[in-house]
């Protein structure tokens, strides 16, 4: 019959594809329910990162956090919704196996809620991605058979899963980002990625700035200060950042090898964070913005360093210009994304909304920068800013 979709090759898909786009009215629109895996930290579905330099304890901390979620226990004092986890040890699988054995001695069995893969996927290879998706589906089915819902897939580490990629290249890393976001959205789970910092730890996650800008959450750990490892909640999408936490690594002996030497690893023991914020106060927006500005500072310092010749500055000191710092801070998320104007908004209304957003993010930048200058993390002379102390500060 005339007009039958069978007359138009390729259009037959519209006969069976369910409607995905839903019309809603501005006058009655209500906020949706934000489903979270860990309240105020990680969503049920999305892409989050745990970053840090070598020896910061990021995989030890992450394994402990995942075991807590398998038991439905709080993470960093935040309520979690119990779920099963799949851990992909793309780097140092033998060491991770030892850590899991030690963690099991601490927590007891998890009743089939935690699964492990010891091979590295190649996120740049379509066939590997397809096989990884199938294995995740298999894990999901096996966990359900044991009475658990798969909630988190953890990838340890990003660099080991992208062989040959230029981590600073948007052309190389954007497809990887989209692949991870696609897995999270399609399978309805949280993809948690463990990542390294670069040569300059103040720059945050190593590589392309789009990772931080598009992440739903970022936790950053710092280089160890003696026995204590310290971290901070750098980013929570639509939430408050700035909380700090600390832990020490406790040595655990698992047995003896064939030569009679001890086989050992570590588990974490939480402790008070240095310079912890005063109890009863929420982390300030300026403190969270300050963390993003520090990450932006590290990036600009590597790309566009400026010599600092100012009273009190050490010889050979390098810094960055306020302009470059501001632009990079905006790029990685200070001030949030631009507002969505109603579809029927006039050009004047759209312009007004954009100006308001532009003014607000400049104010957010200035408040965050003032916070860093006040606690003497950064120093400014004229148009130049430089780092005074590299340790992350507490948010008051």
N, C-alpha and C positions, 0 to 999 in steps of 0.2 A: 504494500500500500504506500501511497505517496507520503513522504515525510518520515517513513520508518527509519530509525537510526541505523538499520542494517544496510541502508544505501550509502552510508558515510563511514568508510573504514576508520577504525580507531575510536569512534564515538560510542561503541557498544559498552564501554566502561561506565558510562553515565547511567546505564540501566541497573547496575548492581552496586555502585558506590554509594554508601550512606551519606546523608547531608552532614557536612562538617562545619559549615558557617551558620551561626545562629544570630538572628537579628534581635536586639534588645533596645528598649526605649530609654533615652537619657533621663526622663522625668521620674522613672520608677526604678532605675538601676540601683542595685544593692551590692555591697562588697561580697565577693565569693569567700568560701571557707578555705583558709590556707592550711593545707594538710602538711604536718611537719613530722619528720622522723625523730628529731631532737628539738624540743621547743626552743625557739629563739636562736637556733644554731644551724640545723640542716633540714631541708625540705624532704617530703616523702619521695618526690621525683625531681631530679635536677642534677647539676654538675657542681661539685665542690672540690676544694684542694686542701691538702695538708702539706705545707712547704717548710723547708729548712735546710741548712747546710749539713754536710757530712758530720756525723757524731752528735747531732742535736737530739737524737732519740725519736725521730718522727715515726718510724715504723713500730717501735716499741709502744709509743703512746697510742698510735692508731689501732694496733691489735688489741690493746686493753680496752679502748673505747668501743670497738666492735663487739668484743665479748660482753661488755656491759649491755649493749643493745640486744644481743641474743637473749639476755636474761631479763630485759625490760628495766634495767637500772639506770639511774641518772648519769649523764655525761657532763662534766664541768658544772655540776649542780643543776643541770637542766633536765626536765623530765623527758624520757625517751619512750617511744612506742615500740614494743617488742617486735623483732623481726629476725629472719635468718640472714646470713651474710655469706658472700662468696669472695674469697681473697685470692687475687692473682699475683703470685710472686714472680714478676718478670725479671727481677734482679736479686741475686743472692738467695735463691730458693732454699739451699741447704741451711743457711743461717736462720731463715724464717721458720723452717721446720723445728729447729731447736727452740726458738722463742715460743712457738705454739705449744710445744711439749711442756715447757716451764710454766706457761700461762695456764695450761690445763691442770697442772698440779696446784695452782693457786685458786682457780675458779671451780674445779670439778668438771665433769662432763657437761656438754651443752646440749645433749639429747639430739644430735644430728642437725643442729641449727647453724653450724659453721662448716662451710666447705672450702676446699683449697685446690688451686691449680698451680703447678710448679713450672710451667712453660711460659715463655714470653710471646705474646701476640705481636703481630706487626699491624699497627693501626693504619698504616699507609697502603696496605694491600687489601683489595676488595675481597679476595677469597678468604683471607685470614679473618677479616671482619665478619663475613658471613658464617664462618665456622665458629667464631667466638660467640656470635648471637645464638647459634644452635646449642652450644654448650651451656650458655646461660639459661636457655629454655629448659635444657635437661636438668640443670641444677634446680631450677624453679619447681619442676615436677617432683624431683626427689625430695626436696624440702617439704613440699606440700604433703607428700606421702608420709613424712615423719611428723606432720602436724604443724609445720611452720610456713610462713609466707616469706619469700625472698624479698628483702627490702633494700639491701645495699650490695653493690659490686665494687670492691676496692681494687685499684690498679697500682701496683708498687714495682717500679716507678714509671713515670711518664717517659723519661729519656730512654729507658730500656725497651720501650714499646714503640719507638719511632725511629728505627735504624736508618741512618743516612739523611735524616731531616736536618735542616738548618733551623734551630729552635728560635732564632730571631726573625725568621722570614714569615710574613703573613701568608705568602703563597704556599709554604709547606705546612704551616701550623693551622691555618683556618680550616682545611678539610678534616684535620684530626679533631679539632674542637667540635665541628659539626657532627662528626661520626659519634663522638662520645655523647653529645647532647641528643642525637638521634636514638642511641641505645637507651638512654634514660627515659625519653619520652615514649618510645614504642613499647618498652617493657614495663613502664610505670614504676621505676625504682630510682634510687640515688646512686649515681656513679661518683665514687670518692677516689680522687687521684692523689697519690703521694708524689711530690715533685721536689727537685733540688733548687737551691738558690744559685745565682751566678757568682763570679769572682767577688763582686761587691755585694755583701749580704744585705746592705740597706736597700738594694734595688728590688728585693722581694723575689717572687717567682722568676726562675730563669727563663729568658727568652721573650717571645712576642708579648706585647702589652695586652693584646686581645684576650689572653687567658684570664687575667685578673678582671678586666672590664666585663667579661661575659660570665664569670663565675657566679653561682648562687651563694657561695660562701667560701671564705679562705681563712685558714688557721696557719699562723707562721710560728715556727720554733726558732730559737736563737742558738748560736754557738754556746757550748757549755761554759759556765762560770764555776770552775771547780767541779764539785760533784753534782751541782744543781743544774737541771735543764729548765729553761723558761720558755713559755710561749704566750701568744696573744691571739685573740679573735680579731682578725684584721678586717673581715668583711662579712656582713650578714645582709642578704638582699631583703629590703623592706624591713630591716630590723636594726638593733643597736649593736655596735661593735665596741672594742676597747678593753674587754675583760682580759685579765692576765692570769696565768696559772703556772705552776711549777711542779717538778717531780724529780726524784732521784732514781737511779738504776740500781737495783739490788741483785747481786750475783747469785745465781742458782746453779748448783752442781747437778748434772743430769746422770752422771755415771763415769765410767773409766773407759779409755780407749784401749787398743790392743797392746800399747806400751805401758799401760798402767797410769797414764796421765789423765787428769780430770777433764771431762767434757762439760763445759759450762756455758751459760748465757745469762740473760738478765730479764727481770720483770720490773715494772715501774711501781714506785710508791709515791703517792701524791704528798706534796708538802706545801707550805705557805709560799705564795709568790712574793718575791722581794718588792718592796714599795707598793704593797697591795692597796687598792682603793679603800677608802673608809667604808665600813659596813653600813648598809641601809641606803646607800646612794647608787643610782644607776650610772653606768658609764656615760660620760658626756659625749655629745655629738662632736665637739671640738677635738676630743681625744681620738675618736675613731677617724675623723678627717685627717688628724695629724699623722696617723699610721699610713694612710694613703699618700700623704705628701712626702713622707720619708721614703716610701717606695719610689715615688716619682723622682725624688732627689737623686737616688742612686742611679736611675736610668739616665737622667740628664748629665750627671757627673761623668758617666762613662762616654756619652756621645758628644757632649759640648762643654768640656771643662773650661773654666776661666781662671787665670791666675789671680790670687788675692793679695793685694798690697795695701794692707790696712793696719793701723796701730793695734798691736796685740795678736795679730795673726802670725802663726809659725812660719818660718822661712819655707818657701816652696809650696805653701798651702794652695789648694785648688778649690774652687767653688762653682756656683752656677748663677745665672742671671734670674732675677725674679720672674721676668717674662717667660723664659723657657720653662721654669719650674711650674708656673701657673698653667701654661698650656698643656704640659705633660700630665699634671694632676687632673685637669679636666678630662683628658683622654682616657685615663684609667679609672675614672668614676667619681671624682669629687663633684658634688652638686647633683649627682644622679642623672638619669636620662632626660631628654627634652620632653615636655608635656605633650600629651595627645590632645589636639584640639578637636571639638565636635566636627563631624563631617560637613555640617552646614554653616560653620563659622565663617565670618567675613574675613577679608585680608587684614583689616584693622584689628579684629579680635585676635587673629593668629599672631600678628605682630606684637600685640600687647602681651600675650601669653609668653612669647619667646623672650621679650625684653625682661619680663618679670623673672623668668627662669634664669636668664643670663645674670641679672643683678643678684639673685639669691645665691647662685653658685660662686660668684665672686666674693660675696660675704662669707660663705662657708669656707672658701680658701683662706681668706684673711683671718678668720677665727682660728682655723687649724694651724696656720702659720704662727699666729700670736701665741698659741698654746706651746708650740715647739720653742719659740724664742724665749718665752717666759721661764720654761724649765731648763733653759740653756742647753737644749739638744742641738739647736741651730743658732747661728749668729748672723746678723745682717749689718752691712755697711753700705749705704747707698743702694745700688742695684744688684749688689753681690751678696750671696748667702753661702755659708759653708758649715760643715758639720763640726760640732764641738765634741760631742760624745756619741759613740756608735751604738751603745746599748739602748734598746727600746725602753721608753719610759712608761710608768704606770699612768693610767687615766685617773685623775682624782675624782 
